[in-house]
Amino acid sequence: ATIADLDPDAVNAARVRFVEYLTKNERDVGRHEEIVRDAAAWDVATLLNKARITKQGQITRSALLLLGRDEAAHFLSPVDAKISWVLRDGTNMTLDSQQFGMPMLLTTDRVFRRVRNLSIERMPDGTLVPSVLPQYDAWVIRGALHNCIAHQDFRLGGKINLVEHPDRLVFANLGQFIPGSVEWMLEHQSPPEHYRNQWLIDGMIRLRMIDQVGSGIRRMYETQRKRFFPLPDFLIDNTNSALPRVEVTIRGQVLDVNYSQALMRRADLDLRTVLLLDRVQKQQPVDAEALKSLRSLKLIEGRAPKIIVSAQVADWAGQKARYIHNRGVDDDYLCRLVVDYITKYGQANRKDLDELLLPKMADVLNAEQKAHKLRNLMQGMRRDGLVRREGPRSAGVWRLAEK
C-alpha cells in the first residue's frame, strides 16, 4: 500500500486533529502559532510519520485502518474492517442496518449520525420547567466506538457491532478485555501495562480519538452519572478462547427524574458505591462483601435475591411511592398499553397480555404476584367499561368494550 491508498479527506482531518493534539500538549501558549504554521508546511509523509501513523514513510496497517480508502481494505485481509449498525424495535426485530468501512477516522462520525439520538425531557431540582437533552451523550457514543476500534482483536476476523434499541445502545468488539475487569480500570484510573494494538492506539491518541491516560472508561461512567442516567454495563466474555468479546450497553432511558438527581448528587457517594447501587436497581448480581458495604451505608434493604434500594435513598428525592413500586409502572400506564394493543390488533389473549404487561411490572414482584396483579387489572378495566371478555376464562380473549 502507498499514500495513494489513503483517503484525502481522512488525511486532512488527521492533520487538523494532530495539530489540536500538539497545541493541547504544549503549555507555552506562545508556541501555538508556530506549531500551526509548521504543521501546515508538512507534506503528507512527514505528517503521518510525526503522528505515528506510518513508520519511516511505510504505510502501516494502522494507517490503512484509520485513513485508508474503503477500496484498499483488501490490503488488510483477512481483517473485516467494518462497523455494523443495526436498528431494532422493542420486540428485537431488525428495522434497518448498514455496514460502514474505512477510513475509521471518519467512519465513527458517519455511524454516530445514524443513531436516533432523540430529545427527552427532565425536570431539574426546584424548577417547574423541564429541560431538554439528547437521549445519549455524543462523547459517550464516539468514545465507545473508538474503544471498540482500539481494542478489537483483528486477528479474529470479526467486525465491530453497534445495535440500537429504543432505550439503549449495545456496542460489541472481539478480543479479551486485557485489564480483566471494569472495576480495576475505575479504581486504578491508569492504563494497563500493555495493549493489544499498541501502534494503533498511539496513532489514535495523536488523532484525539481516545484518551491519553487510559481514563476513557471512567469518563463514560462519570458522564452518565452527571446526566443522571443508568451507568454503562460491561459484559466481558474472556472464557471463549475462540471468540472472546466485550459488550458495552449504554442506556438512554432516564431513571425517575427526581430520584436520579438526588441519588447522583449525593456528595458522600464515590463512583464505586454508585456503581454498586446502580447494579442493585437493575437487579444485577452484587457480591456479598459489596452488599455488606451498601447495607452499612443504609443504601439497600431486603434479603437476597430481592435486594432493593432502601427507603432512605428514595426519601432523598421525595419519591416514596415510586420506591414502594420498586420502579414498577402505575396501573394507568398498564391500562393504556392494553387499550393501545387491542385497538391495533383487535383482541388480546392471556399470552398476549403476559408478554405485554409482565415485563413492565415491578421487579420486586414474583411471578405469582405479577399474575395476580394482571388479573386484578383486567377485571378493573372490565368494571370500568373499558374492555370485555369473550369466551371461557382459560381460553377467552379480551376486546374493547362497545361504547
Contacts in CASP RR format, 6 or more apart in sequence:
PFRMAT RR
TARGET T0000
AUTHOR 0000-0000-0000
METHOD contacts of the structure
MODEL  1
ATIADLDPDAVNAARVRFVEYLTKNERDVGRHEEIVRDAAAWDVATLLNK
ARITKQGQITRSALLLLGRDEAAHFLSPVDAKISWVLRDGTNMTLDSQQF
GMPMLLTTDRVFRRVRNLSIERMPDGTLVPSVLPQYDAWVIRGALHNCIA
HQDFRLGGKINLVEHPDRLVFANLGQFIPGSVEWMLEHQSPPEHYRNQWL
IDGMIRLRMIDQVGSGIRRMYETQRKRFFPLPDFLIDNTNSALPRVEVTI
RGQVLDVNYSQALMRRADLDLRTVLLLDRVQKQQPVDAEALKSLRSLKLI
EGRAPKIIVSAQVADWAGQKARYIHNRGVDDDYLCRLVVDYITKYGQANR
KDLDELLLPKMADVLNAEQKAHKLRNLMQGMRRDGLVRREGPRSAGVWRL
AEK
1 59 0 8 1.000
1 63 0 8 1.000
1 64 0 8 1.000
1 72 0 8 1.000
1 75 0 8 1.000
2 59 0 8 1.000
3 44 0 8 1.000
3 45 0 8 1.000
3 48 0 8 1.000
3 59 0 8 1.000
5 59 0 8 1.000
5 64 0 8 1.000
5 68 0 8 1.000
5 69 0 8 1.000
5 72 0 8 1.000
5 75 0 8 1.000
6 44 0 8 1.000
6 59 0 8 1.000
6 63 0 8 1.000
6 64 0 8 1.000
6 67 0 8 1.000
6 68 0 8 1.000
6 69 0 8 1.000
6 72 0 8 1.000
6 103 0 8 1.000
7 67 0 8 1.000
7 68 0 8 1.000
7 69 0 8 1.000
7 70 0 8 1.000
7 102 0 8 1.000
7 103 0 8 1.000
7 106 0 8 1.000
9 106 0 8 1.000
10 66 0 8 1.000
10 67 0 8 1.000
10 68 0 8 1.000
10 103 0 8 1.000
10 105 0 8 1.000
10 106 0 8 1.000
11 44 0 8 1.000
11 47 0 8 1.000
11 48 0 8 1.000
11 67 0 8 1.000
13 105 0 8 1.000
13 106 0 8 1.000
14 47 0 8 1.000
14 48 0 8 1.000
14 51 0 8 1.000
14 53 0 8 1.000
14 66 0 8 1.000
14 67 0 8 1.000
14 105 0 8 1.000
14 207 0 8 1.000
15 39 0 8 1.000
15 42 0 8 1.000
15 47 0 8 1.000
17 105 0 8 1.000
17 206 0 8 1.000
17 207 0 8 1.000
17 208 0 8 1.000
17 209 0 8 1.000
18 39 0 8 1.000
18 47 0 8 1.000
18 50 0 8 1.000
18 51 0 8 1.000
18 206 0 8 1.000
18 207 0 8 1.000
19 35 0 8 1.000
19 36 0 8 1.000
19 39 0 8 1.000
20 208 0 8 1.000
21 205 0 8 1.000
21 206 0 8 1.000
21 207 0 8 1.000
21 208 0 8 1.000
22 35 0 8 1.000
22 39 0 8 1.000
23 32 0 8 1.000
23 35 0 8 1.000
23 36 0 8 1.000
24 208 0 8 1.000
26 32 0 8 1.000
26 35 0 8 1.000
39 47 0 8 1.000
42 50 0 8 1.000
45 54 0 8 1.000
45 57 0 8 1.000
48 54 0 8 1.000
48 57 0 8 1.000
48 63 0 8 1.000
48 67 0 8 1.000
49 55 0 8 1.000
49 56 0 8 1.000
49 57 0 8 1.000
51 203 0 8 1.000
51 206 0 8 1.000
51 207 0 8 1.000
52 199 0 8 1.000
52 202 0 8 1.000
52 203 0 8 1.000
52 206 0 8 1.000
53 60 0 8 1.000
53 62 0 8 1.000
53 63 0 8 1.000
53 66 0 8 1.000
53 67 0 8 1.000
53 203 0 8 1.000
53 206 0 8 1.000
53 207 0 8 1.000
54 60 0 8 1.000
54 63 0 8 1.000
55 199 0 8 1.000
60 199 0 8 1.000
61 75 0 8 1.000
61 76 0 8 1.000
61 79 0 8 1.000
61 154 0 8 1.000
61 200 0 8 1.000
62 197 0 8 1.000
62 199 0 8 1.000
62 200 0 8 1.000
62 203 0 8 1.000
64 72 0 8 1.000
64 73 0 8 1.000
64 75 0 8 1.000
64 76 0 8 1.000
64 81 0 8 1.000
64 102 0 8 1.000
65 76 0 8 1.000
65 79 0 8 1.000
65 81 0 8 1.000
65 102 0 8 1.000
65 103 0 8 1.000
65 104 0 8 1.000
65 149 0 8 1.000
65 200 0 8 1.000
66 102 0 8 1.000
66 103 0 8 1.000
66 104 0 8 1.000
66 105 0 8 1.000
66 200 0 8 1.000
66 203 0 8 1.000
66 204 0 8 1.000
66 207 0 8 1.000
67 102 0 8 1.000
67 103 0 8 1.000
67 105 0 8 1.000
68 102 0 8 1.000
68 103 0 8 1.000
69 102 0 8 1.000
69 103 0 8 1.000
70 101 0 8 1.000
70 102 0 8 1.000
70 103 0 8 1.000
72 102 0 8 1.000
73 79 0 8 1.000
73 81 0 8 1.000
73 101 0 8 1.000
73 102 0 8 1.000
76 154 0 8 1.000
78 157 0 8 1.000
79 154 0 8 1.000
79 157 0 8 1.000
80 157 0 8 1.000
80 158 0 8 1.000
80 159 0 8 1.000
81 101 0 8 1.000
81 102 0 8 1.000
81 104 0 8 1.000
81 154 0 8 1.000
81 159 0 8 1.000
82 99 0 8 1.000
82 100 0 8 1.000
82 101 0 8 1.000
82 159 0 8 1.000
82 160 0 8 1.000
83 99 0 8 1.000
83 100 0 8 1.000
83 101 0 8 1.000
83 104 0 8 1.000
83 107 0 8 1.000
83 108 0 8 1.000
83 111 0 8 1.000
83 145 0 8 1.000
83 148 0 8 1.000
83 159 0 8 1.000
83 160 0 8 1.000
83 161 0 8 1.000
83 162 0 8 1.000
84 97 0 8 1.000
84 98 0 8 1.000
84 99 0 8 1.000
84 100 0 8 1.000
84 159 0 8 1.000
84 160 0 8 1.000
84 161 0 8 1.000
84 162 0 8 1.000
85 97 0 8 1.000
85 98 0 8 1.000
85 99 0 8 1.000
85 100 0 8 1.000
85 111 0 8 1.000
85 114 0 8 1.000
85 115 0 8 1.000
85 162 0 8 1.000
85 164 0 8 1.000
86 94 0 8 1.000
86 96 0 8 1.000
86 97 0 8 1.000
86 161 0 8 1.000
86 162 0 8 1.000
86 163 0 8 1.000
86 164 0 8 1.000
87 94 0 8 1.000
87 95 0 8 1.000
87 96 0 8 1.000
87 97 0 8 1.000
87 114 0 8 1.000
87 116 0 8 1.000
87 164 0 8 1.000
88 94 0 8 1.000
88 95 0 8 1.000
88 163 0 8 1.000
88 164 0 8 1.000
88 165 0 8 1.000
89 95 0 8 1.000
89 166 0 8 1.000
90 165 0 8 1.000
90 166 0 8 1.000
92 165 0 8 1.000
98 114 0 8 1.000
99 159 0 8 1.000
100 107 0 8 1.000
100 110 0 8 1.000
100 111 0 8 1.000
101 107 0 8 1.000
104 149 0 8 1.000
105 207 0 8 1.000
105 209 0 8 1.000
108 142 0 8 1.000
108 145 0 8 1.000
108 146 0 8 1.000
108 149 0 8 1.000
108 209 0 8 1.000
109 142 0 8 1.000
111 145 0 8 1.000
111 162 0 8 1.000
112 138 0 8 1.000
112 141 0 8 1.000
112 142 0 8 1.000
112 145 0 8 1.000
114 164 0 8 1.000
115 136 0 8 1.000
115 141 0 8 1.000
115 162 0 8 1.000
115 164 0 8 1.000
115 169 0 8 1.000
116 164 0 8 1.000
117 134 0 8 1.000
117 135 0 8 1.000
117 136 0 8 1.000
117 138 0 8 1.000
117 141 0 8 1.000
118 134 0 8 1.000
118 135 0 8 1.000
119 132 0 8 1.000
119 133 0 8 1.000
119 134 0 8 1.000
119 135 0 8 1.000
120 132 0 8 1.000
120 133 0 8 1.000
120 134 0 8 1.000
120 135 0 8 1.000
120 252 0 8 1.000
120 254 0 8 1.000
121 130 0 8 1.000
121 131 0 8 1.000
121 132 0 8 1.000
122 130 0 8 1.000
122 131 0 8 1.000
122 133 0 8 1.000
122 228 0 8 1.000
122 254 0 8 1.000
122 257 0 8 1.000
123 130 0 8 1.000
123 131 0 8 1.000
123 257 0 8 1.000
123 258 0 8 1.000
124 131 0 8 1.000
124 261 0 8 1.000
125 258 0 8 1.000
125 261 0 8 1.000
133 227 0 8 1.000
135 252 0 8 1.000
136 169 0 8 1.000
136 250 0 8 1.000
136 252 0 8 1.000
137 223 0 8 1.000
137 224 0 8 1.000
137 227 0 8 1.000
139 219 0 8 1.000
139 223 0 8 1.000
140 220 0 8 1.000
140 223 0 8 1.000
140 224 0 8 1.000
140 232 0 8 1.000
140 250 0 8 1.000
141 169 0 8 1.000
141 250 0 8 1.000
143 210 0 8 1.000
143 216 0 8 1.000
143 220 0 8 1.000
144 169 0 8 1.000
144 171 0 8 1.000
144 220 0 8 1.000
144 248 0 8 1.000
144 250 0 8 1.000
145 160 0 8 1.000
145 162 0 8 1.000
145 171 0 8 1.000
146 204 0 8 1.000
146 209 0 8 1.000
146 210 0 8 1.000
147 171 0 8 1.000
147 173 0 8 1.000
147 210 0 8 1.000
147 216 0 8 1.000
147 217 0 8 1.000
147 248 0 8 1.000
148 160 0 8 1.000
148 171 0 8 1.000
148 172 0 8 1.000
148 173 0 8 1.000
149 160 0 8 1.000
149 173 0 8 1.000
149 200 0 8 1.000
149 204 0 8 1.000
149 209 0 8 1.000
150 195 0 8 1.000
150 197 0 8 1.000
150 200 0 8 1.000
150 201 0 8 1.000
150 204 0 8 1.000
150 209 0 8 1.000
150 210 0 8 1.000
151 173 0 8 1.000
151 175 0 8 1.000
151 177 0 8 1.000
151 178 0 8 1.000
151 195 0 8 1.000
151 196 0 8 1.000
151 197 0 8 1.000
151 246 0 8 1.000
152 158 0 8 1.000
152 160 0 8 1.000
152 173 0 8 1.000
152 174 0 8 1.000
152 175 0 8 1.000
152 197 0 8 1.000
153 173 0 8 1.000
153 174 0 8 1.000
153 175 0 8 1.000
153 176 0 8 1.000
153 196 0 8 1.000
153 244 0 8 1.000
154 197 0 8 1.000
156 174 0 8 1.000
156 175 0 8 1.000
156 243 0 8 1.000
157 174 0 8 1.000
158 174 0 8 1.000
160 171 0 8 1.000
160 172 0 8 1.000
160 173 0 8 1.000
161 170 0 8 1.000
161 171 0 8 1.000
161 172 0 8 1.000
161 173 0 8 1.000
162 169 0 8 1.000
162 170 0 8 1.000
162 171 0 8 1.000
162 172 0 8 1.000
163 169 0 8 1.000
163 170 0 8 1.000
163 172 0 8 1.000
164 170 0 8 1.000
167 251 0 8 1.000
167 252 0 8 1.000
167 253 0 8 1.000
168 249 0 8 1.000
168 250 0 8 1.000
168 251 0 8 1.000
168 252 0 8 1.000
168 253 0 8 1.000
169 249 0 8 1.000
169 250 0 8 1.000
169 252 0 8 1.000
170 247 0 8 1.000
170 248 0 8 1.000
170 249 0 8 1.000
170 250 0 8 1.000
171 247 0 8 1.000
171 248 0 8 1.000
171 249 0 8 1.000
171 250 0 8 1.000
172 245 0 8 1.000
172 246 0 8 1.000
172 247 0 8 1.000
172 248 0 8 1.000
173 245 0 8 1.000
173 246 0 8 1.000
174 243 0 8 1.000
174 244 0 8 1.000
174 245 0 8 1.000
175 196 0 8 1.000
175 243 0 8 1.000
175 244 0 8 1.000
175 245 0 8 1.000
175 246 0 8 1.000
176 196 0 8 1.000
176 238 0 8 1.000
176 244 0 8 1.000
177 234 0 8 1.000
177 236 0 8 1.000
177 238 0 8 1.000
177 244 0 8 1.000
177 246 0 8 1.000
178 192 0 8 1.000
178 194 0 8 1.000
178 195 0 8 1.000
178 196 0 8 1.000
179 185 0 8 1.000
179 192 0 8 1.000
180 236 0 8 1.000
180 238 0 8 1.000
181 236 0 8 1.000
182 217 0 8 1.000
182 234 0 8 1.000
182 236 0 8 1.000
183 272 0 8 1.000
183 275 0 8 1.000
185 214 0 8 1.000
185 217 0 8 1.000
185 218 0 8 1.000
186 217 0 8 1.000
186 218 0 8 1.000
186 221 0 8 1.000
186 271 0 8 1.000
186 272 0 8 1.000
186 275 0 8 1.000
187 272 0 8 1.000
189 213 0 8 1.000
189 214 0 8 1.000
189 215 0 8 1.000
189 218 0 8 1.000
190 213 0 8 1.000
190 214 0 8 1.000
191 213 0 8 1.000
191 214 0 8 1.000
195 201 0 8 1.000
201 210 0 8 1.000
203 209 0 8 1.000
204 210 0 8 1.000
205 211 0 8 1.000
205 212 0 8 1.000
210 216 0 8 1.000
211 219 0 8 1.000
218 271 0 8 1.000
220 232 0 8 1.000
220 250 0 8 1.000
221 231 0 8 1.000
221 232 0 8 1.000
221 271 0 8 1.000
221 275 0 8 1.000
222 271 0 8 1.000
224 230 0 8 1.000
224 231 0 8 1.000
224 232 0 8 1.000
224 250 0 8 1.000
224 251 0 8 1.000
225 231 0 8 1.000
225 264 0 8 1.000
225 271 0 8 1.000
225 274 0 8 1.000
226 264 0 8 1.000
228 254 0 8 1.000
228 255 0 8 1.000
228 257 0 8 1.000
228 260 0 8 1.000
228 261 0 8 1.000
228 263 0 8 1.000
228 264 0 8 1.000
229 251 0 8 1.000
229 252 0 8 1.000
229 253 0 8 1.000
229 254 0 8 1.000
229 255 0 8 1.000
229 260 0 8 1.000
230 251 0 8 1.000
230 252 0 8 1.000
230 253 0 8 1.000
230 255 0 8 1.000
230 278 0 8 1.000
230 281 0 8 1.000
230 282 0 8 1.000
231 274 0 8 1.000
231 275 0 8 1.000
231 278 0 8 1.000
232 248 0 8 1.000
232 249 0 8 1.000
232 250 0 8 1.000
232 251 0 8 1.000
233 248 0 8 1.000
233 249 0 8 1.000
233 251 0 8 1.000
233 282 0 8 1.000
233 284 0 8 1.000
234 246 0 8 1.000
234 247 0 8 1.000
234 248 0 8 1.000
235 246 0 8 1.000
235 247 0 8 1.000
235 248 0 8 1.000
235 249 0 8 1.000
236 246 0 8 1.000
236 247 0 8 1.000
237 244 0 8 1.000
237 245 0 8 1.000
237 246 0 8 1.000
237 247 0 8 1.000
238 244 0 8 1.000
254 260 0 8 1.000
255 263 0 8 1.000
255 281 0 8 1.000
255 327 0 8 1.000
256 317 0 8 1.000
256 319 0 8 1.000
256 322 0 8 1.000
256 327 0 8 1.000
258 317 0 8 1.000
258 318 0 8 1.000
258 319 0 8 1.000
259 313 0 8 1.000
259 314 0 8 1.000
259 317 0 8 1.000
259 318 0 8 1.000
259 319 0 8 1.000
259 322 0 8 1.000
260 317 0 8 1.000
261 317 0 8 1.000
262 313 0 8 1.000
262 316 0 8 1.000
262 317 0 8 1.000
262 318 0 8 1.000
263 269 0 8 1.000
263 274 0 8 1.000
263 277 0 8 1.000
263 313 0 8 1.000
263 316 0 8 1.000
263 317 0 8 1.000
264 274 0 8 1.000
266 316 0 8 1.000
269 277 0 8 1.000
273 293 0 8 1.000
273 294 0 8 1.000
273 297 0 8 1.000
273 299 0 8 1.000
276 286 0 8 1.000
276 290 0 8 1.000
276 293 0 8 1.000
276 294 0 8 1.000
277 294 0 8 1.000
277 299 0 8 1.000
277 300 0 8 1.000
277 309 0 8 1.000
277 313 0 8 1.000
279 285 0 8 1.000
279 286 0 8 1.000
280 286 0 8 1.000
280 294 0 8 1.000
280 299 0 8 1.000
280 300 0 8 1.000
280 307 0 8 1.000
280 308 0 8 1.000
280 309 0 8 1.000
281 309 0 8 1.000
281 327 0 8 1.000
283 363 0 8 1.000
286 294 0 8 1.000
286 307 0 8 1.000
291 300 0 8 1.000
291 304 0 8 1.000
291 307 0 8 1.000
294 300 0 8 1.000
295 301 0 8 1.000
298 310 0 8 1.000
298 312 0 8 1.000
299 309 0 8 1.000
299 310 0 8 1.000
299 312 0 8 1.000
299 313 0 8 1.000
300 307 0 8 1.000
300 308 0 8 1.000
300 309 0 8 1.000
300 310 0 8 1.000
301 307 0 8 1.000
301 308 0 8 1.000
301 310 0 8 1.000
301 311 0 8 1.000
302 308 0 8 1.000
306 364 0 8 1.000
308 326 0 8 1.000
308 364 0 8 1.000
309 323 0 8 1.000
311 320 0 8 1.000
311 323 0 8 1.000
313 323 0 8 1.000
314 320 0 8 1.000
314 322 0 8 1.000
314 323 0 8 1.000
315 323 0 8 1.000
322 328 0 8 1.000
325 362 0 8 1.000
326 362 0 8 1.000
326 363 0 8 1.000
326 364 0 8 1.000
327 362 0 8 1.000
327 363 0 8 1.000
328 360 0 8 1.000
328 361 0 8 1.000
328 362 0 8 1.000
328 363 0 8 1.000
329 360 0 8 1.000
329 361 0 8 1.000
331 377 0 8 1.000
333 360 0 8 1.000
334 357 0 8 1.000
334 360 0 8 1.000
334 361 0 8 1.000
334 377 0 8 1.000
335 377 0 8 1.000
335 381 0 8 1.000
335 386 0 8 1.000
337 356 0 8 1.000
337 357 0 8 1.000
337 360 0 8 1.000
338 348 0 8 1.000
338 353 0 8 1.000
338 356 0 8 1.000
338 357 0 8 1.000
338 377 0 8 1.000
338 378 0 8 1.000
338 381 0 8 1.000
338 386 0 8 1.000
338 387 0 8 1.000
338 398 0 8 1.000
339 386 0 8 1.000
339 387 0 8 1.000
339 400 0 8 1.000
341 348 0 8 1.000
341 352 0 8 1.000
341 356 0 8 1.000
342 348 0 8 1.000
342 387 0 8 1.000
342 398 0 8 1.000
342 399 0 8 1.000
342 400 0 8 1.000
343 400 0 8 1.000
345 352 0 8 1.000
346 399 0 8 1.000
346 400 0 8 1.000
347 390 0 8 1.000
347 397 0 8 1.000
347 398 0 8 1.000
347 399 0 8 1.000
348 356 0 8 1.000
348 397 0 8 1.000
348 398 0 8 1.000
349 395 0 8 1.000
349 396 0 8 1.000
349 397 0 8 1.000
349 398 0 8 1.000
350 394 0 8 1.000
350 396 0 8 1.000
353 374 0 8 1.000
353 378 0 8 1.000
353 398 0 8 1.000
354 374 0 8 1.000
357 374 0 8 1.000
357 377 0 8 1.000
358 370 0 8 1.000
358 374 0 8 1.000
361 370 0 8 1.000
361 373 0 8 1.000
361 374 0 8 1.000
365 373 0 8 1.000
378 387 0 8 1.000
378 389 0 8 1.000
378 398 0 8 1.000
381 387 0 8 1.000
382 388 0 8 1.000
382 389 0 8 1.000
382 401 0 8 1.000
385 401 0 8 1.000
386 400 0 8 1.000
386 401 0 8 1.000
387 398 0 8 1.000
387 399 0 8 1.000
387 400 0 8 1.000
387 401 0 8 1.000
388 398 0 8 1.000
388 399 0 8 1.000
388 400 0 8 1.000
388 401 0 8 1.000
388 402 0 8 1.000
389 396 0 8 1.000
389 397 0 8 1.000
389 398 0 8 1.000
389 399 0 8 1.000
390 396 0 8 1.000
390 397 0 8 1.000
390 398 0 8 1.000
390 399 0 8 1.000
391 397 0 8 1.000
END
